[in-house]
Amino acid sequence: MSTLELAAARKSVWSRGTARLLRRPTATIGAAIVAVFLALTVLAPFIAPHDPYEQDFAASLEVPSAVHPFGTDQYGRDVLSRVMYGSRTALLSILVADGLALVLGCALGLIAGYYGRWIDSAVMRVVDVLLAFPYLLLALIIVAVLGPSLVNSMIAIGIVYTPQYARLIRGQVLSVKTTEFVLAAQAIGGHQLRIMLRHILPNSFTPLLVMATVHAGGVVVETAGLSFLGMGAQPPSPDWGSVLAEGQGYFLTAWWIATFPGLAIFAVVLGFNLLGDALRDHFDPRRRKE
């Protein structure tokens, strides 16, 4: 088979797999929500009706209208524009925090599962200690040490989610490292690092993809939570958690300030959870429906 034929065959398999995945209603709804979320992060500077930082005290606490569809906050800033720009912070937190957790968790899980013995015990005891803390409490401790900021909050959340990835990849490695192709690579003298990265990790990546998708929604919630507590993004950043914190004191008189960023968080979390569940079912042979 030529290179072009092989590429065409792979593309065909990918297309059929994608079509089969999108036939699931949960996948379609989740993918649509995530697509809108991603579009907002890219198009926010072009479609936002107002500058999210511009203050107009003459228009403060205006109810939703044609000029300000989501109303204005106590400083006269357009809530819709701030929610749109907040999607960029949310996406950045997913990329940094979830990516950091994925990389650190994979490294720890690969080392622990492949080498075993005392290395496995040492790594897993550290993981157990981290898992013993409530997520938000551990994140608060880390941010308190590093200092309140958006970057430090993303680092903290990445560390908080690392143990879950480490446990998952360790279990996968323990299963994959006894397969024939790994034993054959060891028998011909393959380098251990090459075996882990070339043979074991690619064959353990599917569960990680599902977990990363599901955790994306959790990262958005945790980032917003730290910002709400004043430990993440700092004012006047249009981060969803910061906007919620600014609107909590006006909830009875100006409900729209906190309601719309809260709905945005809800929608993004729902989208990633639906997509993650669909991916889990898609890759699980026991649940797959042709």
PAGUDREN-878922 format. One record per atom (N, C-alpha, C): x, y, z. Coordinates in steps of 0.05 Angstrom, whole numbers, padded with zeros to 5 digits, always signed. Atoms other than C-alpha are relative to their C-alpha. Layout:
BEGIN
XYZ/...
END
This chain:
BEGIN
+00017-00024+00000/+00000+00000+00000/+00018+00025+00000/-00016-00025+00002/+00028+00068-00020/-00006+00018+00023/+00003-00020-00022/+00036+00127+00027/-00027+00015-00003/+00025-00015+00004/-00023+00163-00005/-00024-00018+00007/+00022+00019-00006/-00068+00101+00001/-00002-00003+00030/+00001+00003-00029/-00048+00093+00074/-00011+00024+00013/+00011-00025-00012/-00063+00166+00089/-00030+00002-00005/+00029-00001+00006/-00130+00160+00054/-00015-00019+00018/+00013+00020-00017/-00147+00097+00094/-00002+00011+00028/+00001-00011-00027/-00129+00132+00159/-00021+00022+00002/+00020-00021+00000/-00171+00192+00140/-00028-00011+00000/+00026+00012+00001/-00229+00147+00124/-00009-00011+00027/+00006+00011-00027/-00225+00112+00191/-00006+00023+00019/+00005-00023-00017/-00221+00180+00226/-00027+00012-00005/+00026-00012+00007/-00281+00206+00188/-00023-00017+00010/+00021+00017-00009/-00323+00145+00204/-00002+00001+00030/+00001-00002-00029/-00303+00149+00277/-00013+00026+00010/+00011-00026-00007/-00320+00223+00281/-00030+00000-00005/+00028+00001+00006/-00387+00211+00247/-00015-00017+00020/+00013+00018-00019/-00403+00154+00294/-00003+00014+00027/+00001-00015-00025/-00386+00198+00354/-00021+00021+00000/+00019-00023+00001/-00428+00257+00331/-00029-00010-00003/+00028+00010+00001/-00489+00211+00322/-00012-00001+00028/+00010+00000-00028/-00494+00211+00398/-00010+00028+00006/+00011-00026-00007/-00540+00267+00421/+00017+00016+00020/-00016-00013-00020/-00496+00282+00481/+00025+00012-00012/-00024-00010+00014/-00435+00289+00436/-00006+00024-00017/+00007-00022+00017/-00471+00335+00388/-00005+00025+00017/+00006-00023-00017/-00497+00381+00443/+00025+00010+00013/-00025-00008-00013/-00431+00381+00481/+00019+00013-00020/-00019-00011+00019/-00390+00394+00418/-00010+00028-00009/+00010-00026+00008/-00437+00451+00398/+00005+00021+00021/-00006-00020-00021/-00430+00485+00466/+00029+00007+00001/-00029-00005+00000/-00355+00477+00465/+00009+00016-00024/-00006-00015+00024/-00352+00503+00394/-00007+00030+00003/+00007-00028-00005/-00390+00566+00414/+00019+00013+00020/-00019-00010-00020/-00344+00574+00474/+00027+00007-00014/-00025-00006+00014/-00282+00569+00429/-00003+00023-00019/+00004-00022+00019/-00312+00616+00378/+00000+00027+00015/+00000-00024-00016/-00323+00668+00433/+00028+00009+00007/-00027-00007-00008/-00251+00665+00455/+00015+00013-00022/-00014-00011+00023/-00228+00680+00385/-00012+00026-00010/+00014-00023+00012/-00281+00730+00363/-00008+00021+00020/+00008-00020-00020/-00291+00767+00429/+00008+00029-00007/-00008-00027+00007/-00250+00828+00407/-00016+00012-00023/+00013-00010+00024/-00291+00833+00343/-00030+00002+00004/+00029+00001-00002/-00362+00818+00366/-00010+00012+00026/+00009-00013-00025/-00363+00847+00436/-00011+00028-00005/+00012-00026+00007/-00409+00908+00434/+00014+00024+00013/-00013-00022-00014/-00368+00949+00483/+00027-00009+00011/-00025+00006-00014/-00300+00953+00516/-00006-00010+00028/+00007+00012-00026/-00303+00907+00576/+00012+00015+00024/-00012-00015-00022/-00260+00955+00617/-00010+00029+00002/+00009-00027+00001/-00294+01020+00598/-00022+00006+00021/+00020-00007-00021/-00331+01053+00656/-00017+00023-00008/+00019-00021+00006/-00392+01096+00648/-00020+00002+00024/+00016-00002-00025/-00421+01116+00716/-00028+00010-00006/+00027-00009+00007/-00479+01150+00682/-00019-00023-00008/+00015+00023+00009/-00501+01082+00657/+00002-00024+00019/-00004+00022-00019/-00487+01041+00720/-00026-00013+00008/+00023+00016-00009/-00535+00985+00740/-00024+00002-00018/+00022+00000+00019/-00576+00990+00677/-00010-00028-00005/+00012+00026+00005/-00624+00933+00665/+00006-00009-00028/-00005+00010+00028/-00615+00888+00603/-00018+00015-00020/+00014-00015+00021/-00635+00927+00541/+00013-00005-00027/-00011+00003+00027/-00621+00932+00467/+00029+00010-00001/-00028-00011+00000/-00558+00974+00481/+00018-00018+00016/-00016+00017-00017/-00534+00929+00537/-00017-00025+00005/+00017+00023-00002/-00566+00860+00527/+00002-00015+00027/-00003+00012-00027/-00538+00834+00594/+00001+00021+00022/+00000-00021-00019/-00544+00901+00629/+00029+00010+00005/-00026-00011-00008/-00487+00940+00662/+00005-00005+00030/-00006+00004-00028/-00451+00932+00728/+00001+00027+00015/+00000-00024-00016/-00440+00982+00784/+00018+00022-00010/-00018-00020+00012/-00386+01017+00744/-00009+00008-00028/+00010-00007+00027/-00427+01022+00680/+00013-00017-00022/-00013+00017+00020/-00387+00967+00645/-00020-00020-00011/+00019+00018+00013/-00424+00924+00595/+00005-00029+00009/-00003+00027-00011/-00436+00855+00626/+00004-00020-00023/-00003+00018+00023/-00443+00820+00558/+00029+00000-00010/-00027-00001+00009/-00375+00844+00536/+00019-00013+00020/-00017+00012-00020/-00344+00823+00602/-00003-00031+00000/+00004+00029+00001/-00375+00753+00596/+00014-00011-00025/-00013+00009+00024/-00349+00747+00525/+00031-00001+00004/-00029+00000-00004/-00278+00767+00544/+00008-00020+00022/-00006+00019-00020/-00283+00722+00605/+00005-00028-00011/-00004+00026+00012/-00286+00662+00559/+00030-00004-00008/-00028+00002+00007/-00214+00677+00539/+00017-00009+00024/-00013+00008-00025/-00191+00671+00611/-00006-00029+00007/+00008+00027-00005/-00230+00607+00618/+00015-00020-00017/-00014+00018+00018/-00198+00576+00557/+00030-00001+00007/-00028+00000-00008/-00129+00598+00580/+00005-00018+00024/-00002+00016-00024/-00141+00565+00647/-00001-00030-00007/+00002+00028+00008/-00161+00500+00613/+00026-00009-00013/-00025+00008+00013/-00099+00499+00569/+00023-00002+00019/-00023-00001-00018/-00050+00517+00625/-00004-00021+00022/+00004+00017-00023/-00080+00481+00685/-00004-00029-00008/+00005+00028+00008/-00107+00419+00650/+00025-00011-00014/-00025+00010+00013/-00044+00415+00607/+00022-00006+00020/-00021+00005-00020/+00002+00421+00667/-00006-00026+00015/+00007+00024-00014/-00037+00367+00704/+00004-00025-00017/-00004+00022+00018/-00035+00322+00643/+00029-00007-00003/-00028+00006+00004/+00040+00329+00633/+00012-00011+00026/-00012+00010-00025/+00059+00321+00707/-00012-00027+00007/+00012+00026-00007/+00009+00265+00718/+00010-00023-00018/-00011+00021+00018/+00033+00227+00656/+00029-00008+00008/-00028+00005-00007/+00106+00234+00678/+00001-00017+00026/+00000+00015-00025/+00092+00210+00749/-00012-00028-00004/+00012+00026+00004/+00046+00154+00727/+00017-00019-00017/-00017+00016+00016/+00093+00129+00673/+00024-00011+00016/-00023+00008-00016/+00152+00127+00721/-00008-00021+00021/+00009+00018-00021/+00113+00094+00777/-00008-00027-00011/+00010+00025+00011/+00079+00042+00733/+00021-00016-00014/-00020+00015+00016/+00139+00024+00690/+00022-00012+00018/-00022+00010-00017/+00193+00018+00744/-00010-00016+00024/+00011+00015-00022/+00149-00006+00800/+00017+00001+00026/-00015+00003-00025/+00177-00028+00868/+00000+00025+00017/-00001-00023-00019/+00201+00028+00914/-00007+00026-00013/+00006-00024+00014/+00194+00081+00861/-00031+00003-00002/+00029-00001+00002/+00121+00063+00851/-00012+00007+00028/+00010-00005-00027/+00109+00063+00927/+00004+00030+00007/-00005-00027-00008/+00142+00131+00936/-00018+00020-00015/+00016-00018+00016/+00105+00165+00879/-00029-00002+00008/+00028+00003-00007/+00038+00136+00899/-00006+00010+00028/+00005-00012-00027/+00046+00158+00972/-00002+00030-00002/+00003-00029+00004/+00057+00229+00948/-00027+00006-00012/+00026-00003+00012/-00005+00222+00905/-00022-00003+00020/+00020+00004-00021/-00045+00196+00964/-00002+00024+00018/+00000-00023-00017/-00024+00255+01006/-00015+00023-00013/+00014-00021+00015/-00047+00304+00952/-00030-00005-00002/+00029+00006+00003/-00113+00268+00943/-00015+00002+00027/+00013-00002-00026/-00126+00272+01018/-00011+00028+00005/+00009-00027-00004/-00136+00347+01013/-00025+00005-00018/+00022-00010+00019/-00202+00377+00986/+00013+00017-00021/-00012-00014+00023/-00188+00406+00917/+00003+00030+00005/-00001-00029-00004/-00206+00478+00934/+00019+00008+00022/-00017-00006-00022/-00169+00477+01000/+00030-00002-00008/-00027+00003+00009/-00105+00451+00968/+00008+00022-00019/-00006-00021+00019/-00110+00502+00912/+00004+00027+00015/-00003-00025-00016/-00119+00558+00964/+00027+00001+00014/-00026+00001-00014/-00057+00535+01002/+00022+00006-00020/-00021-00004+00019/-00015+00534+00939/+00000+00029-00009/+00002-00028+00009/-00040+00603+00916/+00009+00018+00022/-00009-00017-00023/-00028+00631+00986/+00031+00000+00001/-00030+00001+00000/+00045+00608+00980/+00011+00015-00023/-00011-00012+00024/+00055+00632+00909/-00008+00030-00003/+00010-00027+00003/+00013+00696+00914/-00024+00001-00018/+00024-00001+00016/-00055+00714+00887/+00005+00012-00028/-00001-00009+00028/-00056+00719+00811/-00013-00021-00018/+00013+00019+00018/-00088+00686+00751/+00020-00023-00007/-00020+00020+00008/-00023+00650+00731/+00004-00020+00023/-00005+00018-00023/-00011+00623+00802/-00025-00017+00006/+00024+00017-00004/-00084+00600+00807/-00001-00023-00020/+00000+00021+00019/-00076+00561+00743/+00021-00021+00007/-00021+00019-00008/-00011+00529+00768/-00011-00017+00024/+00011+00015-00023/-00046+00511+00833/-00021-00021-00008/+00021+00019+00009/-00105+00479+00798/+00013-00023-00016/-00014+00022+00014/-00057+00440+00753/+00012-00020+00019/-00011+00018-00020/-00022+00412+00814/-00022-00016+00014/+00023+00014-00013/-00089+00395+00846/-00010-00023-00016/+00011+00021+00017/-00111+00354+00786/+00021-00021-00008/-00022+00018+00008/-00043+00320+00776/-00004-00029+00011/+00002+00028-00010/-00055+00260+00823/-00020-00017-00014/+00020+00017+00014/-00117+00237+00785/+00012-00011-00026/-00013+00010+00024/-00078+00234+00720/+00021-00021+00006/-00022+00019-00007/-00020+00199+00755/-00011-00027+00006/+00012+00026-00006/-00065+00145+00782/-00011-00014-00025/+00011+00012+00024/-00100+00134+00716/+00021-00011-00018/-00021+00010+00018/-00037+00129+00674/+00016-00022+00012/-00014+00023-00013/-00004+00084+00725/-00015-00026-00004/+00016+00024+00005/-00061+00035+00720/+00002-00010-00029/-00003+00007+00028/-00056+00037+00644/+00027-00012-00006/-00027+00009+00005/+00019+00027+00645/+00003-00029+00011/-00002+00027-00011/+00013-00034+00691/-00013-00021-00018/+00014+00019+00018/-00034-00065+00640/+00015-00003-00026/-00012+00000+00027/+00003-00045+00576/+00029-00011+00001/-00029+00007+00000/+00075-00060+00598/+00004-00030-00001/-00003+00029+00001/+00061-00135+00600/-00009-00011-00027/+00009+00010+00026/+00036-00138+00528/+00024-00008-00017/-00021+00012+00016/+00076-00173+00474/+00017+00021-00014/-00016-00020+00014/+00097-00111+00435/+00019+00015+00018/-00018-00013-00019/+00127-00079+00497/+00022-00019+00008/-00021+00020-00007/+00163-00143+00517/+00019-00004-00023/-00018+00003+00023/+00190-00149+00446/+00019+00024-00002/-00017-00024+00001/+00216-00077+00448/+00021-00002+00022/-00020+00003-00021/+00251-00093+00514/+00020-00022-00008/-00017+00022+00007/+00279-00158+00486/+00022+00009-00020/-00020-00008+00020/+00314-00123+00428/+00017+00023+00010/-00017-00021-00012/+00345-00072+00476/-00009+00028-00004/+00010-00027+00003/+00300-00013+00466/+00005+00017+00025/-00005-00018-00023/+00315+00047+00510/-00026+00003+00016/+00024-00001-00016/+00268+00051+00569/-00017+00025-00005/+00015-00024+00005/+00248+00123+00556/-00015-00002-00027/+00013+00003+00026/+00233+00107+00483/-00023-00020+00002/+00022+00019-00003/+00191+00047+00503/-00024+00013+00014/+00022-00013-00015/+00151+00089+00552/-00015+00020-00018/+00013-00022+00016/+00139+00147+00503/-00010-00010-00027/+00007+00009+00027/+00135+00108+00437/-00021-00023+00001/+00017+00024+00000/+00098+00044+00458/-00021+00000+00022/+00019+00001-00022/+00065+00051+00526/-00019+00023+00000/+00018-00024-00002/+00039+00123+00527/-00021+00001-00022/+00021-00002+00021/+00004+00123+00459/-00022-00021+00004/+00020+00020-00004/-00032+00059+00478/-00014+00003+00027/+00014-00006-00026/-00054+00089+00545/-00013+00027-00001/+00008-00028+00001/-00076+00157+00519/-00030+00004-00001/+00029-00004+00004/-00150+00145+00505/-00014+00007+00027/+00013-00008-00025/-00172+00146+00579/+00009+00028+00009/-00009-00026-00007/-00129+00208+00589/-00015+00022-00016/+00015-00020+00016/-00165+00244+00532/-00028+00004+00012/+00026-00003-00013/-00232+00229+00565/+00001+00015+00026/-00003-00014-00026/-00208+00252+00633/+00006+00029-00004/-00007-00028+00006/-00178+00316+00604/-00024+00015-00008/+00024-00014+00010/-00244+00333+00570/-00019+00005+00024/+00018-00003-00023/-00285+00321+00634/+00012+00020+00019/-00012-00018-00019/-00235+00358+00677/+00001+00029-00010/+00000-00028+00010/-00237+00419+00631/-00022+00016+00013/+00022-00014-00014/-00304+00438+00661/+00007+00005+00029/-00008-00004-00028/-00277+00428+00731/+00021+00021+00003/-00020-00021-00001/-00218+00472+00716/-00013+00028-00002/+00014-00025+00002/-00265+00528+00695/-00013+00008+00027/+00013-00005-00025/-00303+00521+00760/+00020+00008+00022/-00021-00005-00020/-00240+00519+00803/+00013+00028-00004/-00012-00027+00006/-00210+00580+00768/-00019+00022+00008/+00020-00020-00007/-00274+00619+00776/-00003+00002+00030/+00003+00001-00029/-00278+00597+00849/+00023+00016+00013/-00023-00015-00011/-00207+00623+00864/-00003+00030-00005/+00003-00028+00007/-00222+00688+00828/-00022+00013+00017/+00022-00010-00017/-00287+00695+00867/+00009+00006+00028/-00011-00003-00027/-00248+00688+00932/+00023+00021+00001/-00021-00020+00001/-00198+00741+00909/+00028-00012-00002/-00026+00013+00001/-00141+00690+00899/+00009-00005-00029/-00007+00005+00028/-00143+00686+00823/+00003+00026-00015/-00001-00025+00016/-00153+00739+00770/-00009+00023+00017/+00005-00024-00016/-00153+00808+00800/-00016+00021-00016/+00015-00021+00014/-00201+00865+00783/+00020+00020-00012/+00026+00001+00014/-00214+00895+00734/-00002-00022-00021/+00000+00021+00020/-00202+00830+00696/-00029-00011-00003/+00028+00011+00005/-00267+00804+00663/-00002-00030+00004/+00003+00028-00006/-00256+00735+00691/-00027-00005+00012/+00027+00006-00009/-00322+00701+00705/-00003-00001+00030/+00000+00001-00029/-00305+00689+00778/+00001+00028+00012/-00002-00028-00010/-00286+00762+00788/-00026+00015-00004/+00026-00013+00005/-00350+00786+00755/-00021-00009+00019/+00019+00011-00020/-00390+00740+00801/+00005+00013+00027/-00006-00012-00026/-00354+00768+00862/-00009+00029+00001/+00008-00028+00000/-00367+00840+00840/-00030+00003+00001/+00029-00002+00001/-00441+00825+00829/-00015-00012+00024/+00015+00014-00022/-00456+00785+00893/-00014+00020+00018/+00012-00020-00018/-00470+00849+00933/-00024+00014-00012/+00022-00014+00014/-00520+00872+00881/-00021-00020-00010/+00017+00021+00012/-00557+00806+00869/-00030+00006+00003/+00028-00005-00004/-00623+00830+00898/-00010+00024-00016/+00007-00025+00015/-00622+00897+00861/+00009-00001-00029/-00010+00002+00028/-00582+00880+00798/+00008-00029-00005/-00004+00029+00002/-00589+00805+00789/+00017-00008-00025/-00013+00007+00025/-00559+00806+00718/+00030+00000+00002/-00029-00001-00002/-00488+00822+00741/+00012-00027+00006/-00010+00026-00008/-00478+00754+00774/-00013-00023-00016/+00015+00021+00012/-00530+00714+00736/+00013-00009-00027/-00010+00008+00027/-00500+00716+00665/+00027-00013+00001/-00025+00016-00002/-00428+00697+00683/-00004-00027+00012/+00006+00026-00011/-00457+00642+00726/-00012-00019-00020/+00011+00017+00021/-00497+00616+00667/+00021-00008-00020/-00022+00006+00018/-00435+00620+00624/+00017-00023+00011/-00015+00022-00012/-00397+00576+00673/-00015-00026-00002/+00017+00023+00001/-00456+00528+00676/+00000-00013-00028/+00001+00010+00028/-00459+00522+00600/+00026-00013-00008/-00025+00011+00007/-00385+00510+00591/+00005-00027+00014/-00003+00025-00015/-00382+00457+00646/-00018-00021-00012/+00019+00020+00011/-00444+00423+00617/+00011-00010-00027/-00010+00008+00026/-00413+00423+00547/+00023-00019+00002/-00023+00018-00003/-00347+00392+00568/-00008-00027+00013/+00009+00025-00013/-00382+00341+00613/-00015-00018-00020/+00015+00016+00020/-00429+00319+00557/+00019-00012-00021/-00019+00010+00019/-00371+00314+00508/+00018-00022+00011/-00016+00020-00013/-00329+00276+00558/-00014-00027+00003/+00015+00025-00003/-00384+00226+00572/-00004-00014-00027/+00003+00012+00027/-00395+00216+00497/+00026-00013-00009/-00026+00011+00007/-00320+00204+00487/+00004-00026+00015/-00003+00025-00016/-00320+00153+00544/-00016-00023-00012/+00016+00020+00012/-00377+00115+00513/+00010-00009-00027/-00009+00006+00027/-00347+00120+00444/+00024-00018+00000/-00025+00016-00002/-00280+00090+00465/-00003-00026+00016/+00005+00024-00016/-00311+00037+00510/-00013-00021-00018/+00012+00020+00017/-00322-00027+00469/-00026-00012+00010/+00025+00011-00012/-00376-00050+00518/-00024+00018-00005/+00023-00019+00003/-00418+00013+00505/-00002+00010-00029/+00000-00010+00027/-00401+00026+00432/-00022-00011-00016/+00022+00008+00017/-00459+00024+00384/+00007+00008-00029/-00007-00006+00028/-00443+00019+00311/-00024+00014-00014/
END
